[in-house]
Amino acid sequence: MSEEPDPKLVEARKKRPVLIVVEKWPHGTMAFKFGSALMSALGQHQDEATLVQLGPERIFRVETDVSEAEFRSALKARDASYHRRIHFSELLTTEPLPLPY
């Protein structure tokens, strides 16, 4: 039995900055399939991700509300699973401290 997420909860989740590090990018036509699956798994369009580094690893910075588990599950569902070659890291964000007056 597959549980569908409650749309109200999905809408309420906040986007947060995430770095995706791909250690070894596939070649040929698989590269296009993989790139499309990667952005789809993150819930992003190609132009919403920032390519931070092209080589030797590809590093993308995106703002997403997708969890790491959801991300990996979506990649696996699209037959683009690279568990040992992709690192999903949430960036720490802090609220600015109030200025003392």
C-alpha distances in whole Angstrom, upper triangle without the diagonal:
4,6,10,13,15,18,21,20,20,23,25,24,27,28,30,32,30,32,30,32,32,34,34,34,33,36,37,34,31,33,32,28,28,30,28,24,26,27,23,21,24,24,27,30,32,35,33,33,36,37,39,40,40,41,41,38,36,35,34,34,31,30,26,24,21,21,21,18,17,20,19,16,17,20,18,16,19,21,23,22,26,24,28,30,28,29,27,30,30,33,35,36,38,40,44,46,48,51,54,57
4,6,10,13,15,18,17,16,20,21,21,24,24,26,28,27,29,27,29,29,31,32,31,31,33,34,31,29,30,29,26,25,26,24,21,22,23,20,18,20,20,24,26,29,31,29,30,33,34,36,37,37,38,38,35,33,32,30,30,28,27,23,20,18,17,18,15,13,16,16,13,14,17,15,13,17,19,21,20,23,22,26,27,25,26,24,27,27,30,32,33,35,37,40,43,45,48,51,54
4,6,9,12,14,13,13,17,18,18,21,22,24,26,25,28,26,29,29,32,33,32,32,35,36,33,30,31,30,27,26,27,25,22,22,23,20,18,19,19,23,25,28,31,28,29,32,33,35,37,37,39,39,35,33,32,30,29,26,25,21,18,16,16,17,14,13,16,17,13,14,18,17,15,18,21,22,22,24,23,27,28,26,26,24,26,25,29,30,31,33,34,38,40,42,46,48,51
4,6,9,12,11,10,14,15,15,19,20,22,25,24,26,25,28,28,31,32,31,31,34,34,32,29,30,28,25,25,25,23,20,21,21,17,16,17,16,20,23,26,28,26,26,30,31,33,35,36,37,38,34,32,30,28,27,24,22,19,16,14,15,17,14,12,15,16,13,13,17,17,15,18,20,22,21,24,23,27,28,25,26,23,25,24,27,29,29,31,32,36,38,40,44,46,49
4,6,9,7,7,10,12,12,15,16,19,22,21,24,24,27,28,31,32,31,31,34,35,32,30,30,29,26,25,25,23,20,20,20,17,15,16,15,18,21,24,26,24,24,28,30,31,33,34,36,37,33,31,29,26,25,22,20,16,13,12,13,15,13,11,14,16,14,14,17,18,16,19,22,22,22,24,23,27,28,25,24,21,23,21,24,25,26,28,29,32,35,36,40,43,45
4,5,5,6,9,10,11,15,17,20,23,23,26,26,29,30,34,35,34,34,37,38,35,33,33,31,29,28,28,25,23,23,22,19,18,18,16,20,23,26,27,25,26,29,31,33,35,37,39,39,36,33,31,28,27,23,21,17,14,14,15,18,17,14,17,20,17,17,21,22,20,22,25,26,26,28,27,30,31,28,27,24,25,23,26,26,26,28,28,32,34,36,39,42,44
4,5,5,6,9,10,13,15,18,21,22,25,25,29,30,33,34,33,34,36,37,34,32,32,30,28,27,26,24,22,22,20,18,17,17,14,18,20,24,25,22,24,27,30,32,34,35,38,39,35,32,30,27,25,22,19,16,13,13,15,19,18,15,17,20,18,17,21,22,20,22,25,26,26,28,27,31,31,28,27,24,25,23,25,26,26,27,27,31,33,35,38,41,43
4,6,5,6,9,12,15,18,21,23,26,27,30,32,35,37,35,36,39,40,37,35,34,33,31,30,29,26,25,24,23,20,19,19,16,19,22,26,26,23,25,28,31,33,35,37,39,40,36,34,31,28,26,22,19,16,13,15,16,20,19,17,19,22,21,20,24,25,24,25,28,29,29,31,30,33,33,30,29,25,25,23,25,25,24,26,25,29,31,32,36,38,40
4,5,5,6,10,13,16,19,20,23,24,28,29,33,34,33,34,37,38,36,34,33,32,30,28,27,25,24,23,21,19,18,17,15,18,22,25,26,23,24,27,29,31,33,35,37,38,34,31,29,26,24,21,17,14,11,12,13,17,16,14,17,20,19,18,22,23,22,24,27,27,26,28,27,30,30,27,26,22,22,20,22,22,22,23,23,27,29,30,34,36,39
4,5,5,9,10,14,17,17,21,21,25,26,30,31,30,31,34,35,33,30,29,28,26,25,24,22,20,19,18,16,14,13,12,15,18,21,22,19,20,23,26,27,30,31,34,35,31,28,26,23,21,17,15,11,8,9,11,15,15,12,14,17,16,15,19,21,19,21,24,24,24,25,24,28,28,24,23,20,20,18,20,21,21,23,23,26,29,31,34,37,39
4,6,8,10,13,17,18,22,22,26,28,31,33,32,33,36,36,34,32,31,29,27,26,25,23,22,21,19,17,16,15,13,15,18,21,21,18,20,23,26,28,31,32,35,36,32,29,27,23,21,18,14,12,9,11,14,17,18,15,17,20,19,18,21,24,22,23,27,26,26,28,27,30,30,26,25,22,22,19,21,21,20,22,22,25,28,29,32,35,37
4,6,9,13,16,18,22,23,27,29,32,34,33,35,37,38,36,34,33,31,30,29,27,25,24,23,21,20,18,16,15,17,20,23,23,20,21,24,27,28,31,33,36,37,33,30,27,24,22,18,15,12,9,12,14,17,18,16,18,21,21,20,23,25,25,26,29,28,28,29,28,31,31,27,25,22,21,18,20,20,18,20,19,23,25,26,30,32,34
4,7,9,13,14,18,19,23,25,29,31,30,32,35,36,34,32,30,29,28,26,24,23,22,20,18,17,16,14,13,15,18,21,22,18,19,21,24,25,28,30,32,33,29,27,24,21,18,15,12,9,6,9,10,14,15,13,15,18,18,18,21,23,22,24,26,25,25,26,25,27,27,23,22,18,17,15,16,16,16,17,17,21,23,25,29,31,34
4,6,10,12,16,18,22,24,27,30,29,31,34,35,34,32,30,29,28,26,24,23,22,20,18,18,16,13,13,14,18,20,20,16,17,19,22,22,26,28,30,31,28,25,22,19,16,13,9,8,6,9,11,14,16,15,16,19,20,19,21,24,24,25,27,26,26,26,25,27,27,23,21,17,16,13,14,14,12,14,14,18,20,22,26,29,31
4,7,9,13,15,18,21,24,27,26,28,31,32,31,29,26,25,25,23,21,20,19,17,15,15,14,11,11,11,14,17,16,13,13,15,18,19,22,24,27,28,24,22,18,15,12,9,6,5,4,8,10,13,15,14,14,17,19,18,19,22,22,23,25,24,23,24,23,25,24,20,18,14,14,11,11,12,11,14,15,18,21,23,26,30,32
4,6,10,13,16,19,22,25,24,27,30,32,31,28,26,26,25,23,21,21,20,17,15,16,15,11,12,13,16,17,17,13,13,14,17,17,20,22,25,26,22,20,16,14,10,8,5,6,6,9,10,12,15,15,14,17,19,18,19,22,23,24,26,23,23,23,21,23,22,18,16,12,11,7,8,9,8,11,13,16,19,22,25,28,31
4,7,10,13,16,19,22,22,25,27,29,29,27,24,24,24,21,19,19,19,16,14,16,15,11,13,12,15,16,15,12,10,11,13,13,16,19,21,22,19,16,13,10,7,6,4,7,9,11,11,12,16,16,14,17,19,19,19,22,24,23,25,22,22,21,20,21,20,16,14,11,9,6,6,8,8,12,14,16,20,23,25,28,31
4,6,10,13,16,19,18,21,24,26,26,24,21,21,21,18,16,17,17,13,12,15,13,10,12,12,15,15,15,12,10,11,12,12,14,17,18,19,16,14,10,8,6,5,6,7,9,10,10,10,14,14,11,14,17,16,16,19,21,21,22,19,18,17,16,18,16,12,10,7,6,4,6,9,11,14,17,19,23,26,28,31,34
4,6,10,13,15,15,19,22,24,24,22,19,20,20,17,15,17,16,12,12,15,14,11,14,13,16,15,15,13,10,10,10,9,11,13,15,16,12,10,7,6,5,7,9,10,13,12,12,11,15,15,12,14,17,17,16,19,21,21,21,18,17,16,15,15,14,10,8,6,5,6,7,11,13,17,19,22,25,28,30,33,36
4,6,10,12,12,15,18,21,21,18,16,17,17,13,12,14,13,9,10,13,11,10,13,13,15,14,15,13,10,10,10,10,11,12,13,14,10,8,6,5,6,8,11,11,14,12,12,10,13,14,10,12,15,14,13,16,18,17,18,15,14,12,12,12,10,7,6,5,6,9,10,14,16,20,23,25,28,32,34,37,40
4,6,9,10,13,16,19,20,17,15,17,17,13,12,15,15,11,13,16,14,13,17,16,17,16,17,16,12,12,10,10,9,10,10,10,7,6,4,7,9,11,14,15,17,16,15,13,16,17,13,13,17,17,14,17,20,19,19,15,14,11,11,11,8,6,5,7,8,11,13,16,19,22,26,28,31,34,36,39,42
4,6,6,10,13,16,17,14,12,14,14,11,10,14,13,10,13,15,14,14,17,16,18,16,18,17,14,14,11,12,10,10,10,9,6,5,6,8,12,14,17,17,19,17,17,14,16,17,13,13,16,16,13,15,18,17,16,12,11,9,10,9,6,5,7,9,11,15,16,20,22,26,29,31,34,38,40,43,46
4,7,10,13,16,18,15,13,16,17,13,13,17,16,14,16,19,17,17,21,20,21,19,21,21,17,17,14,14,11,10,9,7,5,7,9,12,15,17,20,21,23,21,20,17,19,20,17,15,19,19,16,17,20,19,18,14,13,9,10,8,5,6,8,11,14,17,18,22,25,28,31,33,36,40,42,45,48
4,6,9,13,15,12,10,14,14,11,12,16,15,13,16,19,18,18,22,21,21,19,21,22,18,18,15,15,13,11,9,8,6,8,11,13,17,19,22,22,25,22,22,19,20,21,18,16,19,19,15,17,20,18,16,13,12,9,11,10,6,8,11,14,17,20,22,25,28,32,35,37,40,43,45,48,51
4,7,10,11,9,7,10,11,8,9,13,13,11,14,16,16,17,20,19,19,16,19,19,16,16,13,15,12,10,9,9,8,7,10,12,16,18,21,21,24,22,22,19,21,21,17,16,19,18,14,16,19,16,15,11,12,10,12,12,8,9,13,15,18,21,22,26,28,32,35,37,40,43,45,48,51
4,7,8,6,5,9,9,7,9,12,12,12,15,17,17,18,21,20,20,17,20,21,18,19,16,18,16,13,13,12,11,11,14,15,19,20,24,23,26,23,23,21,22,22,18,17,19,18,14,15,18,15,13,10,11,10,13,13,10,12,15,18,21,24,25,29,31,35,38,40,43,47,49,52,55
4,7,6,5,9,10,10,11,14,15,15,17,19,20,21,23,22,21,18,21,23,20,21,18,20,17,14,14,14,13,13,16,18,21,23,26,26,29,26,27,24,25,25,22,20,22,21,17,18,20,17,15,13,15,13,17,17,14,15,19,21,24,27,29,32,34,38,41,43,46,49,51,55,57
4,5,6,8,9,10,11,13,15,16,18,19,20,22,24,22,21,18,21,23,21,22,19,22,20,16,17,17,17,16,19,20,23,24,28,27,30,28,29,27,27,26,23,22,24,22,18,20,21,17,16,14,17,16,20,20,17,18,22,24,27,29,31,35,37,40,43,45,48,51,53,57,59
4,5,5,7,9,10,11,13,14,16,17,18,20,22,20,19,17,20,22,21,22,20,23,21,18,19,19,19,17,20,20,23,24,27,26,28,26,27,26,26,25,22,21,22,20,17,18,18,15,14,12,16,16,20,21,18,19,22,24,27,29,31,35,36,40,43,45,48,51,53,57,59
4,5,5,6,8,10,10,12,14,15,16,18,20,19,18,16,20,21,19,21,19,21,20,17,18,18,17,15,18,18,22,22,25,24,26,23,24,22,23,22,19,18,19,17,13,14,15,12,11,9,12,12,16,17,15,15,19,21,24,26,29,32,34,38,40,43,46,49,51,55,58
4,6,5,6,9,10,10,12,14,15,17,18,17,16,14,17,18,16,17,15,18,16,13,14,15,14,12,15,15,18,19,22,22,24,22,23,21,22,21,18,17,19,17,14,15,17,13,13,10,13,12,16,17,14,14,17,19,22,24,26,30,31,35,38,40,43,46,48,52,55
4,5,5,6,9,10,11,12,14,16,17,15,14,11,15,17,15,17,15,18,18,15,17,18,16,14,16,15,18,18,21,21,24,21,23,22,23,21,18,18,19,16,14,16,16,13,13,11,14,14,18,19,17,16,19,20,23,25,26,30,32,35,37,40,43,46,48,52,54
4,6,5,6,9,10,11,12,14,15,15,14,13,16,18,16,18,17,20,20,18,19,20,18,16,17,16,19,19,21,20,22,20,21,20,20,19,16,15,16,13,11,13,13,9,9,8,11,13,16,18,16,15,18,19,22,24,26,30,32,35,38,40,43,46,49,52,55
4,5,5,6,9,10,10,12,14,14,14,12,16,16,15,16,15,18,17,15,17,17,15,13,14,14,17,16,19,18,20,18,19,17,18,16,13,13,14,12,9,11,12,9,9,6,9,9,13,15,12,12,15,16,19,21,23,27,29,32,35,37,41,44,46,49,52
4,5,5,6,9,10,11,12,11,11,9,12,13,11,13,12,15,15,13,15,16,14,11,12,11,14,14,16,16,19,17,18,17,18,17,13,14,16,13,10,13,14,11,12,9,12,12,15,16,14,12,15,15,18,20,21,25,27,30,33,35,38,41,43,47,50
4,5,5,6,9,10,11,10,9,8,12,13,12,14,14,18,18,17,19,20,17,14,15,13,15,14,17,16,18,16,18,17,18,16,13,14,15,12,10,13,13,10,11,10,13,14,16,19,16,15,17,17,20,21,23,26,27,31,33,36,39,42,44,48,50
4,6,5,6,9,10,10,11,11,14,14,13,16,16,19,19,18,20,21,18,15,15,14,16,15,16,15,16,14,15,14,15,13,10,11,11,8,6,9,9,6,8,7,9,11,13,16,15,13,15,15,18,19,22,25,27,30,33,35,39,41,44,47,50
4,5,5,6,9,9,10,10,13,12,10,13,13,15,16,15,17,18,15,12,12,10,12,11,13,12,14,12,13,12,13,12,8,9,11,9,7,10,11,9,11,8,10,10,12,14,12,10,12,11,14,16,18,22,23,27,29,32,35,38,41,44,47
4,5,5,6,5,6,6,10,9,8,11,12,15,16,16,19,20,17,13,13,10,11,9,11,10,13,11,14,13,15,13,10,12,13,10,10,13,13,11,14,11,13,14,16,18,16,13,14,13,15,16,18,21,22,26,28,30,34,36,39,42,45
4,5,5,6,7,9,12,11,11,15,16,19,20,20,22,23,20,17,16,14,14,12,13,11,13,11,13,13,14,11,9,11,12,8,8,12,11,9,12,11,13,15,16,19,18,15,16,15,17,18,20,23,24,28,29,32,35,38,41,44,47
4,6,8,10,12,15,13,12,16,16,19,20,20,22,23,19,16,16,13,14,12,12,10,11,8,10,10,10,8,5,8,8,5,6,9,9,9,11,10,11,13,13,16,15,13,14,12,15,15,18,21,22,26,28,31,34,37,40,43,46
4,5,9,10,13,10,10,13,14,16,18,19,21,22,18,16,14,11,11,8,9,6,8,6,9,9,11,9,6,9,11,8,9,13,13,12,15,13,14,14,15,18,16,13,13,11,13,13,15,18,19,22,24,27,30,33,36,39,42
4,7,10,12,10,10,14,16,18,21,21,24,25,22,18,17,14,13,10,9,7,8,7,11,12,14,10,9,12,13,10,11,15,14,13,17,15,16,18,18,21,20,17,17,14,16,15,17,20,20,24,25,28,31,34,36,40,42
4,7,8,6,7,11,13,16,18,19,22,23,20,17,15,12,11,8,8,8,10,10,13,14,16,14,11,15,16,13,13,17,17,15,18,16,18,18,20,22,20,17,17,15,16,16,17,20,20,24,25,27,31,33,36,39,42
4,5,5,7,11,13,16,18,18,22,23,21,17,16,13,13,10,11,11,14,14,17,18,20,17,15,17,18,15,15,19,18,16,19,17,19,20,22,24,22,19,20,18,19,19,20,23,23,26,27,30,33,35,38,41,44
4,6,6,9,10,14,15,15,18,20,18,14,14,11,12,10,12,13,16,16,19,19,21,19,16,18,20,16,16,19,19,17,19,17,19,19,21,23,20,18,19,18,19,19,20,24,24,27,29,31,34,37,39,42,45
4,6,8,10,13,15,16,19,22,19,16,15,11,11,10,12,14,17,17,20,21,23,21,18,21,23,20,19,23,23,20,23,20,22,22,24,26,23,20,21,19,20,20,20,23,23,26,27,29,32,35,36,40,42
4,7,10,13,15,16,20,22,19,16,14,10,9,7,8,10,13,14,17,18,21,19,16,19,21,18,18,22,22,20,23,20,22,22,23,25,22,19,19,17,17,17,17,20,19,22,24,25,29,31,33,37,39
4,6,9,12,13,16,18,16,12,10,6,6,5,8,10,14,14,16,16,19,18,15,17,20,17,17,20,21,19,21,18,19,19,20,21,19,16,16,14,15,14,15,18,18,22,23,25,29,31,33,37,39
4,6,9,11,14,16,14,11,8,5,5,6,10,12,16,17,19,18,22,21,17,20,22,20,19,23,24,22,24,21,21,20,21,22,19,16,16,15,15,15,14,17,18,21,23,24,28,30,32,36,38
4,6,7,10,13,11,7,6,5,7,9,13,15,19,18,20,19,22,22,18,20,23,21,19,23,24,22,23,19,20,19,20,20,17,15,15,15,15,16,15,19,20,23,25,27,30,33,35,38,41
4,7,10,12,10,8,5,6,7,10,13,16,20,20,21,20,23,23,19,21,24,23,21,24,26,24,25,22,22,20,21,20,17,15,14,14,14,15,14,17,18,21,24,25,28,31,33,36,39
4,6,8,7,5,5,7,10,13,17,19,22,22,22,21,24,24,21,21,25,24,21,24,27,25,25,21,21,19,20,19,15,14,14,15,15,17,16,20,21,24,27,28,31,34,36,39,42
4,7,6,5,7,9,12,15,19,21,24,23,24,22,25,25,21,22,25,23,21,24,26,23,23,20,20,18,19,19,15,14,15,17,17,20,19,23,24,28,31,32,35,38,39,43,45
3,4,6,8,11,15,18,21,23,26,25,25,23,26,26,22,22,26,25,22,24,27,25,24,20,20,17,19,17,14,14,15,17,18,21,21,24,26,29,32,33,37,40,41,44,47
4,7,9,13,16,19,23,24,27,26,26,23,26,26,23,22,26,25,22,24,27,25,24,20,20,16,18,16,12,13,14,17,18,21,21,24,27,30,33,35,37,41,42,45,48
4,6,10,13,16,20,21,24,22,22,19,22,23,19,19,22,21,18,21,24,22,21,17,17,14,15,13,10,10,11,13,14,18,18,21,24,27,30,32,35,38,40,43,46
4,7,10,13,17,18,21,20,20,18,21,21,17,17,21,19,17,19,22,20,20,16,16,13,15,14,11,10,11,12,14,16,17,20,22,26,29,31,34,37,39,42,45
4,7,10,13,15,18,17,18,16,19,19,16,16,20,19,17,20,22,21,21,17,17,15,15,15,12,10,9,10,11,13,13,17,19,22,25,27,30,33,35,38,41
4,6,10,12,15,15,16,15,18,17,14,16,19,17,16,19,21,19,20,17,17,15,16,17,14,11,10,10,10,12,12,16,17,21,23,25,29,32,33,37,40
4,7,10,13,13,15,14,18,17,14,17,20,18,17,21,22,21,23,19,19,18,18,19,16,13,12,10,10,10,9,13,14,17,20,22,25,28,30,33,36
4,6,10,11,13,13,16,15,13,16,18,16,16,20,21,20,22,19,19,18,19,20,18,14,13,11,11,10,10,13,14,17,19,21,25,28,30,33,36
4,7,9,11,13,16,15,13,16,18,17,17,21,22,21,23,21,21,21,20,22,21,17,15,12,11,9,10,12,12,15,17,19,23,25,28,31,34
4,5,8,10,13,11,10,14,15,14,15,18,19,19,21,19,19,19,19,21,20,16,15,11,12,10,11,14,14,17,18,21,25,27,30,33,36
4,6,10,12,10,10,14,14,14,16,18,18,19,22,20,20,21,20,22,22,18,16,13,13,11,13,14,14,17,18,22,25,27,30,33,36
4,7,8,6,6,10,11,10,12,15,15,16,18,17,16,17,16,19,19,15,14,11,12,11,13,16,16,19,21,25,27,30,33,36,39
4,5,5,6,9,10,11,12,14,15,17,19,17,16,16,15,17,18,14,13,9,10,9,13,15,16,19,21,25,27,30,33,36,39
4,5,5,6,8,10,11,12,14,15,17,15,13,13,11,13,14,11,9,6,8,9,13,15,17,20,23,26,29,32,35,38,41
4,5,5,6,9,10,11,12,14,15,15,12,13,11,14,15,13,12,10,12,13,16,18,21,24,26,29,32,35,38,41,44
4,6,5,6,9,10,10,12,14,14,12,14,13,16,17,14,14,11,14,14,17,19,21,24,26,30,32,35,38,41,44
4,5,5,6,9,10,11,13,11,10,11,11,14,14,11,11,9,12,12,16,19,20,24,26,29,32,35,38,41,44
4,5,5,6,9,10,11,9,7,9,7,11,12,9,10,9,13,14,18,21,23,26,29,32,35,38,41,44,47
4,5,5,6,9,10,10,8,11,10,14,15,13,14,13,16,17,21,23,25,29,31,34,37,40,43,46,49
4,5,5,6,9,9,9,11,12,15,16,13,15,13,17,18,21,24,25,29,31,34,37,40,43,46,49
4,5,5,6,5,5,8,9,13,12,11,13,12,16,18,21,24,26,30,32,35,38,41,44,47,50
4,5,5,6,5,8,9,13,13,12,15,15,18,20,24,27,29,32,35,38,41,44,47,50,53
4,5,8,8,12,13,16,17,16,18,17,21,22,26,28,30,34,36,39,42,45,48,51,54
4,5,8,11,13,17,16,15,18,17,21,23,26,29,31,34,36,39,42,45,48,51,54
4,6,9,12,15,15,14,17,18,22,24,27,30,32,36,38,41,44,47,50,53,56
4,6,9,12,11,11,14,15,19,21,24,27,30,33,36,39,42,45,47,51,54
4,6,9,9,9,12,13,17,20,23,26,28,32,35,38,41,44,46,49,53
4,6,5,6,9,12,15,18,21,24,27,31,34,37,39,43,45,48,51
4,6,6,8,10,13,16,20,22,25,29,32,35,37,41,43,46,50
4,6,8,11,14,17,20,23,26,29,33,35,38,41,44,47,50
4,7,10,13,17,19,22,25,29,32,34,37,41,43,46,49
4,7,10,13,16,19,22,25,29,31,34,37,40,43,46
4,6,10,12,15,19,22,25,28,30,34,36,39,43
4,7,10,13,16,19,22,25,28,31,34,37,40
4,6,9,12,16,19,22,24,28,30,33,36
4,6,9,13,16,18,21,24,27,30,33
4,6,10,13,16,18,22,24,27,30
4,7,10,13,15,19,21,24,27
4,7,9,12,15,18,21,24
4,6,9,12,15,18,21
4,6,9,12,15,18
4,6,9,12,15
4,6,9,12
4,6,9
4,6
4
